[in-house]
Amino acid sequence: MRPLHSFIIMPVAGLVCMSGCGAERRPAITAQSEVHLTTHQTARQTPMAGMIDVSAAPAGPAVSAAINPPPIIAWPAVSTALNPCPAPSPSQTRTSAAVSLRPSLIRLAYVPAPVLLKSAMKAKTNPPTTAREPVIKTDSRPMGDGPTLTGLDVLQRNDFRQLKGKRAALLTNHTAINRESVNILDLMTSHPNVKLVALFSPEHGLFGNVDTQVEDFHNTRTGLMVYSLYTARKDPNLKAHHPRPQDLKGIDVVVIDMQDIGARFYTYSGYMGNMMEECGKLGVEVMVLDRPNPIGGLYVDGPLTDDDLVGAVTSYFKMPIAHGMTMGEMAMMFNAENKLGCKLTIVQAQNWTRDMCFDQTGLRWVNPSPNIQDLDAALAYPGIAMTERNVSMGRGTTEPFHLFGTPFIDDPRGMCDEINKSGLVTGARIEAADFTPTGTLARQHIGEGKTCRGGRIIITDRRKFRPVALGVSVMTYLCAKYGEKYVPQKTSAGVKTAPQYDVMQLRGLTSAVLCARIREKVSAENNLKFIDQQVAHFLPIRAKYLLYPEKKP
């Protein structure tokens, strides 16, 4: 078999150059030249300017003629394939494609530079990952270098053999991508070892683009039903956010792959727990494809869940807010500690240690939910989101979870100065900021359409940053200043008088004991010591299920 050939398409003075990897060095080429190179495929200009058509030669064994460009490749990696052409400057657009086809010819063709540049830029910003339109279009971006493989990468490397002969369902969403940014649905629906029969989606839906409840629907691209776990079922015998037994009928294994962000009340782990409960009852295997905790696996902090709220999708297990675990580790803990009796398989991530944040893994970042748009937002989330029930988190702005505030804060600069000077919020500072949440992502959230005054979180040293200290400090300040100021408030039962900042509303995100201590004016410093004591009770339980080392040996 002949070697695979690589081709580069680039806009240089309107010239399209395509060259085999093993092509010998050629004289300089101009836009008027016509050069023939022996290779595996013929390229010709189609009637539409800027389009390159690749057609198979008339003889030889049947092979694929589809070009399938991978993500953008850096120029040095392919420069040896481009002898006839000078290397482009960094500002020039380029993309690559590889095919293995029959011997034929390559022709240089002149294409108008503006048209070609537009086409190339489109290819760069939306690199196709399969010959067909993907089931889930992934908007991902590189974030640092590293060698980490997710559980999906490992399963794919093993040719999905663990699923062969099984009727499989997926609990997943847009975050389940491999290192090349291909979604799990696109990988599985085209693989002969995988027989998918149903899909389940968590909060924000299969495509991760909504902040409201999602209904079941039929996915026409796959022909499968998508059963939403983030919808209101009318069945009184069904627990909220649990799959229905009839939807699991005939399924041998449920594969779970979602990117968590390391916070108890980030609901993906709760949906995983709910699925494991039902699968345990029905004897259905659960396979979790593990992923790194993006904020690292060392930070464990925050009050423990109230006993009466354990099992809710925002507090599935009695643990601190920042748990410092992966989805696979939590699955093992849920199964053993809650005695779910679930037949559980964990496909571990590889080349990840607990001291690594997401930008040290080499994995591509995709927003895990509409308002977690970068790593700093994920880092701040376990702390500042403690007070989200009463304060806007900047949803509907360009800086969600970097901003926080409400219309009633009258001295944002004074608030920021007091918290900064306390010395409790290390590795970060907050600066006074005004913002107005608008659009669909702000809908039904605090401050929608109103000017909110508050702070902007600026992380200066992630290793020293303690997000929960920020959350407790903000709660303490706002409760002290606005907790005893009673104002009329609209409720489902009508208008009533309530504290302008009612800290007890936050017990679901924190705990009743912490909220009561703040209301009783216990200092933020003493409350953080109380939280340390609670974390100490959880650490021995957590330690039994850790799969990854703290650092490289």
Secondary structure as UniProt FT lines:
FT   STRAND          5..9
FT   TURN            13..14
FT   STRAND          15..16
FT   TURN            21..22
FT   TURN            31..32
FT   STRAND          36..39
FT   STRAND          42..45
FT   TURN            49..50
FT   STRAND          52..55
FT   HELIX           75..77
FT   HELIX           79..81
FT   TURN            83..84
FT   TURN            90..91
FT   STRAND          95..99
FT   STRAND          104..107
FT   STRAND          109..110
FT   HELIX           113..125
FT   STRAND          140..142
FT   HELIX           151..157
FT   TURN            158..160
FT   HELIX           161..163
FT   TURN            164..165
FT   STRAND          167..172
FT   TURN            174..175
FT   TURN            179..180
FT   HELIX           184..189
FT   TURN            192..193
FT   STRAND          195..201
FT   TURN            203..208
FT   STRAND          217..219
FT   TURN            220..223
FT   STRAND          224..228
FT   TURN            236..237
FT   TURN            240..241
FT   HELIX           245..248
FT   TURN            249..250
FT   STRAND          253..257
FT   TURN            264..265
FT   HELIX           268..282
FT   STRAND          285..289
FT   TURN            294..295
FT   HELIX           307..309
FT   TURN            310..311
FT   TURN            313..314
FT   HELIX           327..337
FT   TURN            338..339
FT   STRAND          344..347
FT   TURN            354..355
FT   HELIX           358..360
FT   STRAND          364..366
FT   TURN            370..371
FT   HELIX           375..384
FT   HELIX           385..387
FT   TURN            388..390
FT   TURN            395..396
FT   TURN            401..402
FT   STRAND          403..406
FT   TURN            407..408
FT   HELIX           412..421
FT   TURN            426..427
FT   STRAND          428..435
FT   HELIX           440..442
FT   TURN            443..444
FT   TURN            446..449
FT   STRAND          452..459
FT   TURN            462..464
FT   HELIX           467..482
FT   TURN            483..484
FT   STRAND          486..491
FT   TURN            492..493
FT   STRAND          494..499
FT   HELIX           503..506
FT   TURN            507..509
FT   HELIX           512..519
FT   TURN            520..521
FT   HELIX           524..543
FT   TURN            544..545
//
